[in-house]
Amino acid sequence: MKITDGVFRSFRVARTFRQNSQKVNCVDFSPDGEHAISSSDDDCIVLYDIREGKPKGTLYSKKYGVDLIRYTHGDTQTVVYSSNKLDDTIRYLSLTDNQYIRYFPGHTARVIALSMSPVDDTFISGSLDKTIRIWDLRAPNCQGLTNPLGKPVCSFDPDGLIFAAGVESQAIKLYDLRAFDKGPFASFETKFNRACDLTGVKFSNDGKQILISTNGGIIRVLNAFNGSVLHTFSGYNNSKGISLEACFTPDSQFVMIGSEDGRVHVWSTESGMKVAVLDGKHSGPINTLQFNPRYMTFASACTNMWKGSYLLSERSEDTHLDLVLPAFVLSALYLVTLATSELKEFLARARGGAIRIMKIVIRNEELVLDSYREPAYSWDKDYDQFLLPLLTPQEPCYILYRLDSQNAQGHEWIFIAWSPDQSPVRQKMVYAATRATLKKEFGGGHIKDEMFGTVEDDLCFQGYLRHMSSCCSPAPLTAAEQELQRIRVTEDKVVWDERRRIGTPTARARVTMEFGLDKRAQTLQGLAFPLQEEAKRALQQLKQRRINYIQLRLDVEKETIELVHTKPTETHELPYRIPSDSPRYHFFIFKHSHQGQRQEALVFIYSMPGYTCSIKERMLYSSCKNRLLDEVEKDYQLEVTKKMEIDNGDGLTEDYLYEEVHPMEHALKQAFAKPRGPGGKRGNKRLIKGAGENGEES
């Protein structure tokens, strides 16, 4: 089910958990959405089972305390958490045996941000010691450190390649994880009209938006590419300046935050309008709020835990969640629906093959048998005659239809979920949430196919045939897969054209080996914009030494590399060839004298002037650089002696170029050398010692 304004307004509290005696500090869902964990000031780590909708265990950290806590990537049995007692070390804990796997020391003040990479074992932490540290679960030592000059909050992007750091109320800085030591590649100012500090930063799942939460009653959504302000939301109560957590929904369409008065406020990121205010009867401020990554469920935790923290939730049509979650109030629109004993007995009988079709409905929060029929003809002839009369226009139901085929467990069945458009939203959600329960009760091994329909055409015999046809057809491609397919088609054409152009079999084999996304050893990565004809002619002239300087630029719209100019350039003129407002590629023949001989060295200079360029330009120039250099060296046989990256031309002096082309060799000074004895007087070395040596009697 798609999350809409109406769906949000229909959320209700499902469960309230009072496992903690003091404030809940953090709640986190496992990556598969089926588990959750909470930490609190009473040193408790409480585990929850989403399917069962109940706590499944409590661990204690009495010595160190527990503050922020996160599941590790792809694992529901391990977590990392920060401490609020004794020290500021981060700990890696196994939930199965309550044993520490590893410690991560380094921070000297309280950790205020903890973010796991969505793709590997990397995680980052921000601390009041004004540092962000990068860690790997496999090593106890810090893998990287950056000083953002303020108290930082931080978070990974959905691809795990970039992390954002919010520094007090000044700026959001974006770092490339692979080159974080070079500083942020983008910085977005965050000016607020009231005094406040940043308390959280999060990327949306589509990577297009950044959510900033503050302690000043304001949250803001930025464009993740250029930093422009998309929305500023207020109108929720936070007069005491409490750190309140905000979050996106998994579809990136809504933003949520708790408030001081115990209510959850929801805005649409598309329209910028507030769409819901949900009252879970919290007795204190909601400081923690998390939406389940897989199911229509979210959890909110109250700072006043004697009253309980809570979770709101809902079910979607494709959800296998039978109940909701944890550490607080768990909210949902329904309770668990179970099968009656009569239905269980009938399901056992039906599995024997005596029944063709049965209709099951929910009444008084129980699964009950509504009607059934025995076989008359073959399954395809019985299909429309038996099934269509059972589909009522305003009431959802489940239908199990037996095929004539069998597997190792017996007859095979079609599981059909009927949810007509005219039926009430509450009924739809109850049926969606209970579907997994019925399938489990009947036995998933007997179910060959599943169908879901809202109109008769979806479920009639022709609809079933269309469903089977779509299941057998190739899966739809994502935008990235479609782009990859287009690249492969273009790639094949390039290979074919090159093989036709180059006549010898050896050359043809070389072309075939050098092209291809699917090569086992793919060493050439990045974008490959084609060179404009004028640029190609200039490179030929450079090879023939008819010119000594080339300046190239990327045409982002045409996706080509174009020639800017080839003005004759002396070394002292080179700094003035570097533009101060746009990136460029430069090839320069550096003529100089080395060890008494005149030499020429081809120098490649990639100039990128600070952060005046857009992020797109920075990424394109960086990605195209290696492919351009490879083409220059292979196709034009130009050997690049030195490759340089600069942000301005001020330092491009002759001495600087000379030192780059001919770096000084540092000889290692020998600390101590034992002097040799006089030669020719010691005789040959003996392998066997004679008698009387080593103090022995002869």
Steps between C-alpha positions, in 0.01 A plus 500: 500500500628845408538747786258789447365787706189298585700194599710709737193648666364149562802382705416387854700378800525121501717420801653681794815358661623597842822302520709793620494696823682804359522699177536313169804638319480328165296255290623320189340253258700214351573523123233235426242688709413193708688593817554812707716606790487781755744655746414695814646687794438203732787321314261261322515373142159355415446275195164478320347259250289687244314191382392405849459859615667443835836533680727199466780583741690759702876552522677727747795739477521603866869588492507711183139606449345514153404804293482476119460150356499368142465161331802414287472467123305190393506343847224469758722341766759774555484870590734790569419748773646803671535530875380767740703380800867445584642586155404593145609177334269344240429130552422218256263253670371154411132470595503119502745457790526858638875508431701793370661428166711814479560841657547824305682754721593848384231754582568716803144631548145368465406351163198688360470334156539140383432385142554159339594467135211348300742295286786368714654483849598867515341738750556861605462680831480866597595623846498806722881489467430664158620206292344251262667160501474228237509138618501148360337223705796274422764726658507679837701797377345809349520484119470873451448827684369838394457820699193692380567789743190454710275248673408270210202280419556266206335240279574281195322541167301197363798385289754513782736715288433841655436614853348827613617691806291768665709745699308682775263731309751616242521257209444155354823362356517206258804271504607231256575196718789405270662844522372646827851616592479758220215671679137541396424515128189708570383726779145632540429790735211447742385833632202500735301799618528387860784374721525121487740209459481216249399177676480264202563461128358224277486420129176391337500146356506635145809706585345822369421675830672573830297542819634731770350493848570765764421573864330827405160377381607494133585221257619559147523297178785581258571400143786250539667612176515877529399569861196712415226509764199296386287532815517645849256343746396636839180513701589225747571561867862503620525796738761331722754444220492119526676285240207349306568244228350546152487247217390437142253229404663224288346642180652844573155661461442603863694647792412429864606639838382465858416792722513618858125441541530129412362516146652405163483758219515393134569712188501416129836561331320547170247766597668631816166480684436342841288189438454348846545548874495165681429486871637188669419626851865549593549652840821676401701622201562250217877502469540191277314424177579230243305366200539129420711457182285213368152525650239770563595531863673769697614528860506803727657516844396730784752662729274422799534123490292415805210581271653306216637581162302389200486401140252576231445263213296388208507213250533500127364249248841341447602493864582178679488671836247348731552737787688807578779595715660616808650686768231736564160527372464301193229630290304330231153482366426152612594214725619153402239300311510123556324209334218325687538133590224412250691672220823321593323164475347591165836614360650164592216323317532729196870423462401141427348606166124466566434876468529712184448849645443661841430856606638624833401826670578687824218534752540620856878503452507131406558316172189295417381288208230674296430246223658223291434273201624160390642433150260460206728497194863584436648798681487733197133422426400546865698823541267783392184305590615447860709810572318803357177456707710519819631851424276751677548867404546647850656226713857370482565128535755225444442223247695177473455325163633146440676413175518148357880495518691363799839546660683301768261624771177433310264708286608847395284804575456862393480748787277795405461824699188696399494865612242701299546874465162570664584320825592709809865589551506338844379167357763514227776546754374226729488252212843609376647446845342156548595352165830360626319335794262310272776391264701370793196318639423333167860415414709701259631187328156434350468847345625515142387852406371811674267759352367831623204677344274800544269433200365177348717535189807459722389158628293341220647212299639734234645713779673192641646419157627858472650467846681180402626660180639798690672269749676321214605819323824678590480720808460874433826690497585781734622828356859400579455162328347666194797735481737204532316322219535805276871515580542134402320556170719802425803306615428214258462748216832666586674161511353402164593831335852481637546141383384593152732801494807307617583223260743262670371212718736603782367854503142372490568280802651801682189709437273222626705463818522873574127568485235357728321559825501130576877442486631311799782750556338835452779741580367800309218671680321831461322689226633520145383818328618501135758751382384768258676496159689823574623348826621189315692712248656699782625181667656390170675836474620466860642158417688653204622784729340760274330647810597488867171564682140374481203604714186280497155534657195275545180591320259363760194537276653330194710262713816565297854622569563822308810700417523844665827623346862407417674832560882478512589506867826556687543363850465842663171550308346171616336637821302749290357218288316352802138633518385610844130426445480173305678161491735404217738230375847624392784329310830693515845411367737610775842581351781509753856401575576198718850384591645711222266373227201665333184297558131517421231358730129481420306618805125448545327753726142460625383835638187518716445847655378445857127456550378757249413214265190284531520152649403355163797670329739384771383140469505500117850649476631257760336201328613590145862570592635144507327397177639808323854428619473138394385603152779757468768247597366209294357660187740794466811336655554802723680408821382718787794555735306663784128527586399785727181631663478867603232750600679811365808585298683711757755233585584381148855634498792350310657378825175331604465320165865393514457351848186316389664357187831420673421434867801503730624153590546461874793275578470296818781579740657187647491528877817295567728283290748260659849565362656223295818336621826510307473302178722208404623414853223290650513201269200306375196455722486154662172308511617254772664623816810324617560337837565732787277774372213638709704436813516122462806292599698360204 
